[in-house]
Amino acid sequence: VTNYPTLLLAFGLPGRTTFGFNYSSNSLLTPAFPNEWEFFGRWRPMSQETGAAFDLGSQLGYNLSAEGVDAEVSLGRRWGRLGLIGVIRMLTDPDTSGRGTQLAAGGGATLRLRHWLSLQGDYVAVTDRPDDQKAAWSAGVAIGIPTTPHSLSLFASNAVTSTLNGASRGATTVRYGFEFVVPITFSRWFGAQRPPSANASPEAQGRGPVRVIV
């Protein structure tokens, strides 16, 4: 059995900003770098939680394996139990060692069946990808663990890592895995407890997931 774990550690800061990194100890992005690192900053200037008509987010980061900068702009909106999101990404081409860029676009959906149970799926494709590279997709079920702030996602995907670059490039093999989300906020241990919003994203809640694909 071969696994492809990805660890995300992120810290929420004032102004709806988040800084953190993704690390995978078994990445297929570039043959010379099996240990993939992505350092990023995220900013969400608009959110439905604060009365805006939609969610607007952005990410800017540096991928050590691709040796270049990756960026994303996302636009999302929720209607009751249904949530939709679209993304546009500017990626460093890993085959050019930071000297070329590629454009990727895609979207995703979440259908909340219960407060603690959701179906999720996404699809992203690099516009000028080579013939042997597939569009990336994933589909699964997200579960909120009762009486805890943790959540668990079980999914299938043809992508390997959760970085912007890795999650935009699909392989011919379908892999199965799980993602476990653990809050790491200081207020959990030292401050007053405040339950997160039911619609809050993992980044907004100060959570860091561990993702393992087999």
ChimeraX attribute file (.defattr): number of C-alpha atoms within 10 A of each C-alpha:
attribute: neighborCount
match mode: 1-to-1
recipient: residues
	/A:1	3
	/A:2	7
	/A:3	15
	/A:4	17
	/A:5	21
	/A:6	24
	/A:7	20
	/A:8	19
	/A:9	17
	/A:10	22
	/A:11	18
	/A:12	19
	/A:13	13
	/A:14	6
	/A:15	9
	/A:16	15
	/A:17	18
	/A:18	19
	/A:19	18
	/A:20	17
	/A:21	19
	/A:22	22
	/A:23	21
	/A:24	23
	/A:25	15
	/A:26	17
	/A:27	22
	/A:28	19
	/A:29	22
	/A:30	15
	/A:31	11
	/A:32	9
	/A:33	15
	/A:34	14
	/A:35	17
	/A:36	22
	/A:37	21
	/A:38	25
	/A:39	20
	/A:40	21
	/A:41	18
	/A:42	22
	/A:43	18
	/A:44	18
	/A:45	13
	/A:46	16
	/A:47	18
	/A:48	15
	/A:49	12
	/A:50	9
	/A:51	9
	/A:52	12
	/A:53	13
	/A:54	16
	/A:55	19
	/A:56	19
	/A:57	19
	/A:58	18
	/A:59	19
	/A:60	18
	/A:61	21
	/A:62	22
	/A:63	25
	/A:64	17
	/A:65	23
	/A:66	26
	/A:67	17
	/A:68	20
	/A:69	20
	/A:70	24
	/A:71	20
	/A:72	19
	/A:73	18
	/A:74	18
	/A:75	17
	/A:76	19
	/A:77	18
	/A:78	17
	/A:79	8
	/A:80	8
	/A:81	13
	/A:82	14
	/A:83	16
	/A:84	17
	/A:85	18
	/A:86	18
	/A:87	18
	/A:88	19
	/A:89	24
	/A:90	19
	/A:91	26
	/A:92	25
	/A:93	21
	/A:94	22
	/A:95	14
	/A:96	12
	/A:97	14
	/A:98	17
	/A:99	12
	/A:100	13
	/A:101	16
	/A:102	16
	/A:103	18
	/A:104	21
	/A:105	19
	/A:106	19
	/A:107	18
	/A:108	18
	/A:109	19
	/A:110	20
	/A:111	19
	/A:112	18
	/A:113	11
	/A:114	11
	/A:115	11
	/A:116	13
	/A:117	17
	/A:118	18
	/A:119	19
	/A:120	20
	/A:121	18
	/A:122	18
	/A:123	20
	/A:124	23
	/A:125	22
	/A:126	23
	/A:127	11
	/A:128	11
	/A:129	15
	/A:130	8
	/A:131	6
	/A:132	8
	/A:133	14
	/A:134	19
	/A:135	21
	/A:136	22
	/A:137	23
	/A:138	20
	/A:139	20
	/A:140	18
	/A:141	18
	/A:142	22
	/A:143	17
	/A:144	17
	/A:145	12
	/A:146	9
	/A:147	6
	/A:148	9
	/A:149	15
	/A:150	15
	/A:151	20
	/A:152	19
	/A:153	21
	/A:154	19
	/A:155	19
	/A:156	18
	/A:157	23
	/A:158	22
	/A:159	25
	/A:160	31
	/A:161	27
	/A:162	20
	/A:163	24
	/A:164	24
	/A:165	27
	/A:166	22
	/A:167	21
	/A:168	26
	/A:169	23
	/A:170	23
	/A:171	17
	/A:172	12
	/A:173	11
	/A:174	15
	/A:175	17
	/A:176	19
	/A:177	18
	/A:178	19
	/A:179	19
	/A:180	17
	/A:181	19
	/A:182	18
	/A:183	18
	/A:184	15
	/A:185	15
	/A:186	10
	/A:187	11
	/A:188	12
	/A:189	9
	/A:190	8
	/A:191	9
	/A:192	9
	/A:193	9
	/A:194	8
	/A:195	8
	/A:196	13
	/A:197	10
	/A:198	8
	/A:199	15
	/A:200	13
	/A:201	11
	/A:202	16
	/A:203	21
	/A:204	17
	/A:205	19
	/A:206	20
	/A:207	21
	/A:208	22
	/A:209	22
	/A:210	19
	/A:211	22
	/A:212	20
	/A:213	22
	/A:214	15
